[in-house]
């Protein structure tokens, strides 16, 4: 009796896994077909290239570097004064 239950459970497991595998295979194939049909009948319009970001003038870059240097110098000054 116990051997029959184990055999039946193995059969049901194999049947269930086969059904899931077949379902997933069919699902993937349908998704590929859908992508093909959508691409064929509704193609993407050719989009104009996105405008590039405006280049920052050299003066802005110099100000940014100066602000970073000043911030680092101030940080080091406060760090050294708090040690003593």
N, C-alpha and C positions, 0 to 999 in steps of 0.2 A: 504494500500500500504506500509506504513512504517513498519508494523508488518511483512510483507513478506520479506522485506529487512533484518530486524534483524534476522529472522529465517534462511534465506539463508546464512547470514554471519556466524551464529553459525554453520551451517552445513559445510560450507567450512573450518571453523577453526578446527572443529573436524576431518574432512577428512584430512586436512593438517597435523595435529598433529599425526594422526594415520599413515599416510604415513611415516613421519619422524621416528616415533617409530619403525615401522616395518623395515625400512631401517637400522637403527642403530642396531637393534637386529640381522638382517641377517649379517651385517658387523662384529659384535662381534663373531658370530658363525663361520664365514669364517676365521677370524683371529685365533680363537682357533684351527680350523681344520688345517690351515696352520702351526701353531706352532707344532701341533702333528706330521704332516707329515714330517716337516723338522727335528724334533727331532728323528723321527724313521729312516729316510733314510740318514740323514747326522748328526750322533751323534758327539758331541764335543770330540776331542781327549783328552785323559787323559794328562793333562799338569803336568810337573814336578813341585814340590813345589818351589816357588820363594826363592832364597837364602836370608837369613836374613842379615840385615845390619851388617857390622863388628862392633864388640864391641870396643868402644873407650877405650884406655888404661887409667888406673887410673891417670897416670901422666897428660894426656890431661885434664881430669876432674879437677884435682887440679889447673892447670894453668887457666882454665876457671873461677873457683870460685875465685881465687886470682885476676883476671882481673876485675871481677864484684865488688869485695870488694874495690879495688883501685878506680874504677870509682865512686862508691857511696861516698867514703871518699873524693875524689876530688870535687865532686858535692857539698857535705856539706861544704867543706872548702870555695868554691867560693860563696856559698849562704850566709854563715855567714859573710864573708868579705864585701859583697855588702850591707848588712843591716846597717852597722855602718857608 
